[in-house]
Amino acid sequence: MSGNPQSNSRVAYFNGRIVPEREVVIPFRDRGFKYGDAAFDMTRTFRGRAFKLKEHIDRFYRSLKYLRIDPGLSPQEMVDISEEVLARNAHFLTPDSDFWVGQRVSRGVDAVGDEGWDETGPTVIVECIPLPLARRARLFRDGIDIVVPPIRRTAPEALSPRAKTHNYLNLIQADLQAKAQDPEAWSVLLDHNGHLSEGIGSNIFLVQGGEVLTPRSEFVLPGISRETVIERCAELGIPCREADLDLYDAGIADEIFMTSTSPCICPVRSIGGRTLPVPLPGPITKQISDAYARFVDCDFVAQYLKHLV
């Protein structure tokens, strides 16, 4: 693999080479572009160290197996490439910043036969992106406002939400509906049974009577941040379980919080126009958030709040 470790622009892995990002150019006949026929995964760094990279790569390979795409690399090779891409971009990090680290694989080019593409097998990309710390900082001060849009989450028997694919149109259309009501809102979709499911890259948790509840993994992408919260609850002795949850449950919840790769765990201020009855973050949300910060050895709440303007 080539690439200057002290490049003046970020670099990415692209089909066997590490190159400047501007050289990562996808052919217009790539099936990921044409059909969303691709999978991806994304973790973040804490103080420049990738979080649960192996777990993210393992989930990524489950998505690829579901799509029947062979990337031509072993999971360990993908881990090693991800670490190298991160290392070659590390000089762009400051004490107050961190990266997303992402892996993407499409089925590749639908070749007619006479175009002369250099690559007709799977397209493989590994990238680093700065976290949107300034843009999301206010969420840790004010909380997230959730809108539940009319569009329902794609049913598992149509396309499993447990695979993290490039086909996000269901989630995007729902998010557009939510943002038509409130441009700053986060969407959380109902599944086809009328139960709460998930948003774009985010999982929802309710706190009721000291118990933490989250939608069943059959109907959502089981986030690594979601998994980390469940682990922290076990560590803290806080009851936590999966359940079928509906708008009634959200309407009587004592606290609500969202988990996602970038913000980790963030309190919810309102859902469907109903303001939560506790100051933010709620006591159990804060207890779990503090345990999460200790686990990753990074006060991610303070990291975000530093970027408030």
C-alpha positions in Angstrom: 0.0 0.0 0.0 1.2 3.5 -0.8 0.6 6.8 0.8 2.5 9.6 2.7 1.9 9.3 6.4 2.3 13.1 6.8 0.1 14.0 3.8 -1.4 17.5 3.8 -4.9 16.0 3.0 -6.7 13.1 4.6 -6.0 9.7 3.0 -8.2 6.6 2.6 -7.8 3.0 1.6 -9.2 2.4 -1.9 -9.0 -1.0 -3.6 -5.6 -2.0 -2.3 -3.9 1.4 -2.0 -3.9 4.2 0.5 -4.4 7.4 -1.5 -5.5 11.0 -0.9 -9.3 11.2 -0.5 -9.7 13.1 -3.7 -8.4 10.0 -5.6 -11.2 7.8 -4.3 -13.5 7.9 -7.3 -16.3 5.5 -7.8 -17.3 4.4 -11.3 -20.9 5.4 -12.2 -21.7 1.7 -12.8 -20.7 0.7 -9.3 -23.6 -1.2 -7.8 -23.3 0.6 -4.5 -24.0 3.9 -6.4 -26.6 2.3 -8.7 -28.6 0.3 -6.3 -27.3 0.8 -2.8 -25.8 -2.7 -3.1 -23.2 -2.2 -0.4 -22.5 -2.4 3.3 -20.7 -0.2 5.7 -19.8 0.2 9.3 -18.5 3.1 11.4 -16.8 3.5 14.7 -15.3 6.6 16.4 -12.1 7.3 18.2 -11.6 8.4 21.7 -8.4 10.4 22.1 -7.4 9.1 18.7 -8.0 5.4 19.6 -10.6 3.4 17.6 -13.4 2.2 19.9 -14.4 -1.5 19.7 -13.0 -1.7 16.2 -13.1 -5.6 16.2 -16.7 -5.6 17.2 -17.6 -3.1 14.4 -15.7 -5.1 11.9 -17.4 -8.3 13.0 -20.8 -6.7 12.6 -19.6 -5.4 9.2 -18.7 -8.9 8.0 -22.1 -10.1 9.2 -23.7 -7.4 7.0 -21.5 -8.5 4.1 -22.4 -12.1 4.6 -26.1 -11.2 4.6 -25.6 -9.4 1.3 -23.4 -12.2 -0.1 -20.5 -9.9 -0.8 -17.0 -11.2 -0.4 -14.6 -8.2 0.1 -11.5 -10.3 -0.6 -10.1 -9.4 2.8 -10.3 -11.2 6.1 -11.8 -9.4 9.1 -8.3 -9.1 10.6 -7.0 -7.6 7.4 -9.8 -5.1 7.5 -8.9 -4.3 11.1 -5.3 -3.8 10.2 -6.1 -1.5 7.2 -8.4 0.5 9.4 -5.7 1.0 12.0 -3.2 2.0 9.3 -5.6 4.6 7.7 -6.2 6.0 11.2 -2.5 6.2 11.9 -1.8 8.0 8.6 -4.5 10.6 9.4 -3.6 10.9 13.1 -1.6 14.1 12.6 -4.9 16.0 11.7 -6.3 15.3 15.2 -6.1 17.9 17.9 -6.6 17.4 21.7 -10.3 18.5 21.2 -11.1 16.4 18.1 -11.8 12.8 17.1 -12.6 10.8 14.0 -15.2 8.5 12.6 -13.5 5.5 11.1 -15.5 3.8 8.4 -15.4 0.7 6.2 -17.4 0.4 2.9 -17.7 -2.4 0.5 -19.9 -2.5 -2.6 -20.5 -5.5 -4.9 -18.5 -3.5 -7.5 -18.9 -2.5 -11.1 -21.7 -3.8 -13.4 -19.4 -4.1 -16.3 -20.8 -4.2 -19.9 -17.4 -5.5 -21.0 -15.8 -2.8 -23.1 -15.3 0.0 -20.6 -11.8 -1.0 -19.4 -12.5 -0.4 -15.7 -9.4 -1.1 -13.6 -11.6 -2.8 -11.0 -14.6 -5.0 -11.6 -14.7 -6.8 -8.3 -15.8 -5.5 -4.9 -15.1 -1.8 -4.2 -13.4 -1.5 -0.8 -12.9 1.8 1.0 -11.7 2.7 4.5 -11.9 6.3 5.6 -11.6 8.8 8.4 -14.0 11.7 8.9 -13.8 14.4 11.7 -16.7 14.0 14.2 -19.3 16.8 14.0 -18.5 18.0 17.5 -19.5 21.7 17.0 -22.7 20.8 15.1 -24.0 18.4 17.8 -22.6 20.2 20.9 -26.0 21.8 21.8 -27.6 18.4 22.1 -25.7 17.8 25.3 -26.9 21.1 26.7 -30.5 21.1 25.4 -31.3 17.5 24.7 -32.6 15.8 21.6 -36.1 16.5 20.3 -37.6 13.4 18.7 -40.3 13.4 16.1 -42.0 10.1 15.2 -42.8 10.3 11.4 -45.7 8.5 9.6 -43.3 6.3 7.6 -42.7 2.9 9.2 -39.4 1.1 9.4 -38.9 -1.5 6.7 -40.1 -4.9 8.0 -37.5 -7.5 8.7 -39.1 -9.9 6.3 -38.5 -7.4 3.5 -34.9 -6.3 4.4 -33.4 -7.0 7.8 -32.5 -3.8 9.8 -29.7 -5.9 11.4 -27.6 -5.4 8.3 -25.9 -2.0 7.9 -26.3 -1.4 4.2 -26.1 1.6 1.9 -29.8 1.4 1.4 -31.0 4.1 3.8 -33.9 5.6 1.8 -36.5 4.3 4.2 -34.7 6.1 7.1 -34.0 9.2 5.0 -37.6 9.6 3.9 -38.8 9.3 7.4 -36.1 11.8 8.6 -37.2 14.3 6.0 -40.8 14.0 7.3 -39.6 14.6 10.9 -37.4 17.6 9.9 -40.3 19.1 8.0 -41.9 19.5 11.4 -38.7 20.5 13.2 -35.4 21.0 11.3 -33.4 20.1 14.4 -35.4 17.0 15.3 -34.2 13.4 15.3 -36.5 10.9 13.8 -37.4 7.6 15.5 -39.6 5.3 13.3 -42.3 2.9 14.4 -41.9 -0.6 13.0 -44.7 -2.3 11.0 -46.3 -3.5 14.3 -46.5 0.0 15.7 -43.6 -0.4 18.1 -40.7 2.0 18.4 -37.7 0.9 16.3 -34.8 3.3 15.5 -33.6 6.4 13.7 -30.7 7.0 11.3 -27.7 5.5 13.0 -29.4 5.7 16.4 -31.1 3.5 19.0 -33.6 4.7 21.6 -33.8 3.8 25.3 -36.7 4.5 27.7 -36.4 4.6 31.5 -39.5 3.6 33.4 -39.5 3.1 37.2 -35.8 2.6 37.4 -35.7 0.1 34.5 -34.1 0.7 31.2 -35.9 -0.5 28.1 -34.9 -0.7 24.4 -36.6 -2.1 21.3 -35.9 -5.7 20.4 -32.9 -6.4 18.2 -35.0 -8.2 15.6 -36.4 -4.8 14.5 -33.3 -2.5 14.7 -29.6 -2.4 13.9 -28.1 -3.5 17.2 -25.7 -0.6 17.7 -22.3 -1.1 19.3 -23.1 2.0 21.5 -26.4 0.3 22.3 -24.5 -2.8 23.3 -22.1 -0.7 25.4 -25.0 0.9 27.3 -26.5 -2.6 28.0 -23.1 -3.7 29.4 -22.8 -0.6 31.6 -26.3 -1.2 33.0 -25.3 -4.7 34.0 -22.1 -3.3 35.6 -24.1 -0.7 37.5 -26.9 -3.1 38.6 -29.5 -1.2 36.6 -32.2 -3.5 35.2 -32.1 -3.4 31.4 -34.0 -5.4 28.8 -35.3 -5.5 25.3 -39.1 -5.1 24.9 -41.8 -4.1 22.4 -42.3 -0.4 23.1 -44.9 1.9 21.7 -45.9 5.6 21.9 -47.7 4.9 25.2 -44.4 3.7 26.7 -42.7 6.8 25.4 -45.5 9.0 26.7 -45.1 7.7 30.3 -41.3 7.4 30.3 -39.4 9.1 33.1 -36.3 9.5 30.9 -35.4 8.8 27.3 -32.0 8.8 25.8 -30.5 8.0 22.4 -27.3 6.1 21.6 -25.2 6.5 18.4 -21.6 6.2 17.4 -20.6 9.9 17.6 -22.5 11.2 20.6 -22.4 7.8 22.4 -25.3 8.5 24.8 -27.3 11.7 24.7 -30.5 12.7 26.7 -33.8 13.4 25.0 -35.7 16.6 25.8 -39.0 15.8 24.1 -40.8 13.2 22.0 -43.8 13.9 19.9 -44.1 17.3 21.5 -44.1 15.9 25.0 -41.3 17.4 27.2 -39.7 14.9 29.6 -40.4 15.6 33.3 -36.8 15.6 34.6 -33.9 18.0 34.2 -31.3 16.9 31.6 -29.7 14.5 31.8 -32.0 12.5 33.9 -30.4 10.7 36.9 -30.2 7.2 35.4 -29.1 8.6 32.0 -26.3 10.5 33.8 -25.3 7.4 35.8 -25.0 5.4 32.6 -23.3 8.2 30.7 -20.7 8.6 33.4 -20.0 4.9 33.4 -19.7 5.0 29.6 -17.2 7.8 29.8 -15.1 5.9 32.4 -15.2 2.8 30.2 -13.8 4.7 27.1 -11.5 6.9 29.2 -12.9 10.0 27.7 -15.4 12.6 28.9 -17.3 12.8 25.6 -19.9 15.1 27.1 -17.3 17.7 28.0 -15.6 17.1 24.6 -18.9 18.1 22.9 -19.7 21.0 25.2 -16.3 22.6 24.6 -17.5 23.3 21.1 -20.5 25.3 22.1 -20.5 28.8 20.5 
